[in-house]
Amino acid sequence: MSVENRANPSYLTLAPYKPGKPVDELARELGISDIVKLASNENPRGPGERVRAAMQNAFGGLSRYPDGNGFRLKSVLAELHGVDMAQITLGNGSNDVLDLAARVALEPGFEAIASEHAFVVYRLATVGCNGRFVTVPAKAYGADLDGFLGAVTEKTRIVFLANPNNPTGNWVDRAALTAFLDALPSRIWVVLDEAYREFVTTATYPDGIDLMRRYPNLVVTRTFSKIHGLAGLRVGYSVSSAEFADLLNRARQPFNVNSLALAAAEVAATDQEFVATSREINDAGMQQILQGIAPLDLEYIPSLGNFLAIDMGRDAMAVYHALLQLGVIVRPIAEYGLPNHLRVSIGLEHENARFLSALQQVLGA
């Protein structure tokens, strides 16, 4: 009997998640060491000094299990966002919380809705619960909220919406989001993925946690992997109604956030100087990339995140592989339905310059 006949058939329809190519892997393949990675939307600064010190102080407790309830981190987050601790669920990255939300909301035969070009984890989480994943065609690469409403059925249990969206970077403003939430049946959970929220300064951008006070079916996820520079520690969280958080915590694995991550995130959450500086560096880097690709006549999707999806005007894989040969790692996004685009993370000034120089060389500009 084959393995397939002894496994959950839902997983046979999925492909494994493909992360950005690791630096070590490219170094092994090409025998080079001078590599720039702009593939995974990480903060190129790394963690702040206060966070590094907190991790160092936590080393002595590594023989003990972490606080399974994350009391200190939840206390900090509750004060930061003006919510009760009972409304917070901690996760091994926000991916973990997205998966928990799907497991709590879905059962076989019920549906989740998300946009075309949306984060692949929404599909992985839904199908893993034997749920039906409904993809709504994008509108100008972004979420068509009217299309979402048209896709709702009696079987719809949950909607996933990233704001800004990964990998496209576009976004939904406050007026559009509130109109959608007003029209959506309140029985349906809306998971608002705000992984890149801290990069945004646009005045009409909606704050999901603020809206949650008006819409109790709203679940907001955030992460320390992006602007806080803690991608390697894997820590994120959600803010929701206390009732939904209770269900999430029933589904949550014990000790899902490790001790170093808890200690680091507790400090990172309050280090607003580090966040502000990282945002400034990102804004300057975005302008550097935009100015650099302007002479190349390449189209792109406007982004509020720390990345830019650039249309190569052809199958982007050939450009991607040519950039690898020059020691520059970016992210092909054909799996998101964008075979002509490369997603480029915003790096430090010299990293952005290295990418632009390599791209010009590859394109013969």
C-alpha positions in Angstrom: 0.0 0.0 0.0 1.4 3.4 -1.0 2.0 6.2 1.5 -0.6 8.2 -0.3 -3.3 5.6 0.6 -2.4 6.0 4.3 -2.4 9.8 4.5 -4.8 12.7 4.7 -5.7 13.1 1.0 -6.0 16.9 1.4 -2.2 17.1 1.6 -1.7 15.5 -1.7 -3.1 18.6 -3.4 -0.5 20.9 -1.7 3.1 21.7 -2.6 5.7 22.3 0.2 6.2 25.9 1.2 9.3 27.3 -0.6 11.2 29.9 1.4 13.7 32.3 0.0 16.9 30.6 -1.0 19.3 30.5 2.0 22.7 32.3 1.7 24.5 29.1 2.8 22.8 27.1 0.1 23.9 29.5 -2.7 27.4 29.6 -1.3 27.7 25.8 -1.5 26.3 25.7 -5.0 28.5 28.5 -6.5 31.5 28.5 -4.1 31.1 32.2 -3.5 30.9 34.2 -0.2 29.9 37.7 -1.3 26.2 37.2 -1.3 23.3 39.7 -0.8 19.9 38.2 0.2 16.9 40.3 -0.6 14.4 37.5 -0.7 12.5 37.0 2.6 11.4 40.5 3.7 13.7 40.5 6.7 15.0 43.5 8.5 18.6 43.8 7.3 19.6 45.5 10.5 19.1 42.5 12.6 17.7 42.8 16.2 18.3 45.9 18.3 20.9 46.1 21.0 18.4 46.1 23.8 16.9 42.9 22.3 20.3 41.2 22.1 21.0 42.0 25.7 17.6 40.5 26.7 18.4 37.3 24.9 21.8 37.1 26.5 20.2 37.5 29.9 17.8 34.6 29.1 20.5 32.1 28.3 20.8 30.9 31.9 17.2 29.6 31.8 17.4 27.5 28.7 17.3 24.3 30.6 13.8 25.2 31.8 10.6 25.2 29.8 9.4 28.6 28.8 6.4 30.3 30.3 3.7 28.5 28.4 1.3 31.4 28.9 3.8 34.1 27.9 2.6 36.2 30.8 5.2 39.0 30.6 5.0 39.4 26.8 1.2 39.4 26.9 1.4 42.0 29.6 3.5 44.3 27.4 1.3 43.7 24.3 -1.9 44.3 26.3 -0.6 47.7 27.5 0.8 48.6 24.1 -2.5 47.9 22.3 -5.0 48.8 25.1 -6.5 45.3 25.2 -6.9 42.6 27.9 -4.3 39.9 28.1 -7.1 37.4 27.6 -7.5 38.7 24.0 -3.9 37.8 23.0 -2.7 34.5 21.6 1.0 34.0 21.1 2.4 31.9 18.2 5.6 30.4 16.8 5.5 33.3 14.3 2.2 34.7 13.1 2.1 31.7 10.7 1.3 29.6 13.8 -1.6 31.8 14.8 -3.0 31.8 11.2 -2.9 28.0 11.3 -4.6 28.0 14.7 -7.4 30.3 13.4 -8.1 27.9 10.5 -8.2 24.9 12.8 -10.6 26.6 15.2 -12.9 28.0 12.5 -12.9 25.2 9.9 -14.1 21.6 9.6 -14.6 19.4 6.6 -16.9 20.9 4.1 -16.6 24.5 5.3 -14.9 27.3 3.4 -12.2 30.0 3.7 -11.9 32.9 1.4 -8.8 34.7 0.3 -7.5 36.8 -2.6 -5.6 35.6 -5.6 -1.9 36.4 -5.0 -2.4 36.1 -1.2 0.1 34.5 1.2 0.3 30.8 0.5 -0.1 29.9 4.2 -3.8 30.7 4.0 -4.3 27.8 1.6 -2.0 25.5 3.5 -3.9 26.1 6.7 -7.3 25.7 5.2 -6.6 22.5 3.2 -4.9 21.0 6.2 -8.2 21.3 8.0 -10.0 19.6 5.1 -11.6 22.9 4.4 -12.4 24.3 1.0 -10.2 27.2 -0.1 -12.0 29.8 -2.2 -9.8 32.1 -4.2 -11.3 35.4 -5.3 -9.6 36.9 -8.5 -7.5 40.0 -7.7 -8.4 43.5 -8.7 -5.3 45.4 -9.8 -3.2 42.8 -8.0 -5.1 43.5 -4.7 -8.0 42.1 -2.8 -11.4 42.6 -4.5 -13.6 43.0 -1.3 -16.8 43.1 -3.4 -15.7 39.8 -4.9 -15.2 38.4 -1.4 -18.7 39.3 -0.5 -20.0 37.6 -3.7 -18.1 34.4 -2.8 -19.7 34.1 0.6 -21.9 31.0 1.1 -23.6 29.3 4.0 -20.4 27.3 4.3 -18.1 30.3 4.7 -16.5 30.3 8.1 -13.4 32.5 7.7 -11.8 35.2 5.5 -8.1 35.8 5.3 -6.9 39.3 4.3 -3.4 40.6 4.5 -2.9 44.3 4.8 -0.5 45.1 3.2 -0.5 42.0 1.1 2.4 39.7 0.6 3.9 39.3 -2.0 2.3 42.2 -3.9 2.5 45.0 -1.3 -0.8 46.6 -2.1 -3.3 47.4 0.6 -6.9 48.1 1.6 -7.8 51.5 3.1 -9.9 52.1 6.2 -13.1 53.1 4.3 -13.0 50.0 2.1 -12.3 47.7 5.0 -15.0 49.1 7.2 -17.6 48.9 4.4 -16.6 45.3 3.8 -16.9 44.4 7.5 -20.3 46.2 7.7 -21.6 44.1 4.8 -20.1 40.7 5.8 -22.2 38.4 8.0 -20.9 38.7 11.5 -20.9 35.0 11.9 -17.8 34.9 9.6 -14.3 35.4 11.2 -12.1 37.9 9.4 -8.3 37.3 10.0 -6.5 40.5 9.2 -2.8 39.7 8.7 -0.8 42.8 9.6 2.7 41.4 9.4 3.9 44.6 7.7 1.8 47.1 9.7 4.8 48.9 11.3 6.2 49.9 8.0 3.1 51.9 7.1 2.6 55.6 7.6 -0.2 56.3 5.2 -3.0 58.2 7.0 -5.9 56.2 5.5 -4.4 52.8 6.5 -6.7 51.1 9.0 -5.5 49.9 12.3 -7.0 46.4 12.8 -6.8 46.4 16.5 -8.6 49.6 16.7 -11.3 48.3 14.4 -11.6 45.1 16.4 -13.4 47.0 19.1 -16.2 47.7 16.7 -16.1 44.3 14.9 -15.8 41.4 17.3 -15.5 38.9 14.5 -12.1 40.5 13.5 -8.9 38.7 14.4 -5.7 40.7 13.9 -2.3 38.9 13.6 1.1 40.6 13.9 4.7 39.4 13.9 8.1 40.2 15.3 9.7 38.7 12.2 9.6 41.8 10.0 10.4 45.3 11.3 11.6 44.0 14.7 14.3 41.8 13.1 13.4 38.6 14.9 12.6 36.3 12.0 14.9 33.5 13.2 13.2 33.4 16.6 9.7 32.8 15.3 7.3 34.8 17.4 4.0 36.4 16.5 0.6 37.0 18.1 -3.0 37.7 17.5 -5.5 40.1 19.1 -9.1 39.0 19.0 -12.2 38.7 21.2 -11.4 36.9 24.5 -13.8 34.2 23.4 -11.9 33.4 20.1 -8.6 33.7 21.9 -9.8 31.1 24.3 -10.4 28.7 21.4 -7.1 29.5 19.8 -5.3 28.7 23.1 -7.1 25.4 23.4 -5.7 24.5 19.9 -2.3 25.9 20.6 0.6 23.5 21.2 2.2 23.6 24.7 5.3 25.9 24.9 4.9 27.0 21.3 7.1 30.1 21.9 10.6 29.5 23.2 12.3 31.4 26.0 14.6 33.4 23.9 11.8 34.5 21.7 9.7 35.6 24.6 12.5 37.6 26.2 13.4 39.3 22.9 9.9 40.1 21.9 9.1 41.6 25.3 11.8 44.2 24.7 11.3 44.6 20.9 7.6 45.5 21.4 8.5 48.6 23.3 11.7 49.7 21.4 9.9 52.3 19.3 13.2 54.1 18.5 14.5 50.9 16.7 11.2 50.6 14.9 11.2 54.2 13.8 14.8 54.0 12.5 14.0 50.8 10.7 11.0 52.4 9.0 13.2 55.4 7.9 15.8 53.0 6.4 13.1 51.1 4.6 11.5 54.2 3.2 14.9 55.5 1.9 15.7 52.0 0.5 12.3 51.9 -1.3 13.0 55.2 -3.0 16.5 54.0 -3.9 15.1 50.9 -5.6 12.3 52.8 -7.4 14.8 55.4 -8.7 17.2 52.6 -9.7 14.6 50.7 -11.8 13.1 53.8 -13.4 15.7 53.9 -16.3 15.0 50.2 -16.9 11.3 50.9 -17.8 10.2 48.1 -15.5 6.7 48.2 -14.1 6.1 47.4 -10.4 3.2 47.0 -7.9 3.2 49.9 -5.4 4.0 48.6 -2.0 3.5 49.7 1.6 5.7 46.9 2.9 9.5 46.3 3.0 9.5 44.7 -0.5 8.6 45.5 -4.0 7.2 43.1 -6.7 8.8 44.1 -10.0 7.6 43.0 -13.4 10.5 41.8 -15.5 8.3 41.8 -18.7 9.2 38.1 -19.3 9.3 34.9 -17.4 11.2 36.0 -14.4 13.0 32.8 -13.6 15.8 33.4 -16.1 16.4 36.8 -14.5 16.3 35.2 -11.0 18.9 32.6 -11.9 21.2 35.2 -13.6 21.0 37.3 -10.4 22.0 34.2 -8.3 25.1 33.8 -10.4 26.0 37.4 -9.4 25.5 36.6 -5.7 22.1 38.3 -5.4 19.1 36.4 -4.0 15.6 37.7 -4.6 12.3 35.9 -4.7 10.5 34.5 -7.7 6.7 34.5 -7.1 5.3 32.3 -9.9 3.7 30.2 -7.2 1.6 33.2 -6.4 0.3 33.5 -9.9 2.9 36.2 -10.9 5.5 34.4 -13.1 6.9 37.6 -14.6 7.5 39.3 -11.2 10.4 39.1 -8.8 9.8 40.2 -5.2 12.8 42.2 -3.9 13.1 42.9 -0.2 14.4 46.3 0.8 17.9 46.0 2.2 20.6 48.4 3.4 21.8 51.0 1.0 24.8 49.0 -0.2 22.7 45.9 -0.6 20.1 47.8 -2.7 22.9 49.2 -4.8 24.3 45.7 -5.3 20.9 44.5 -6.5 20.4 47.4 -8.9 23.9 46.9 -10.4 23.3 43.2 -10.9 19.9 43.8 -12.4 21.3 46.3 -14.9 24.0 43.8 -15.8 21.5 40.9 -16.3 19.1 43.0 -18.4 22.0 44.5 -20.4 21.1 48.0 -19.5 
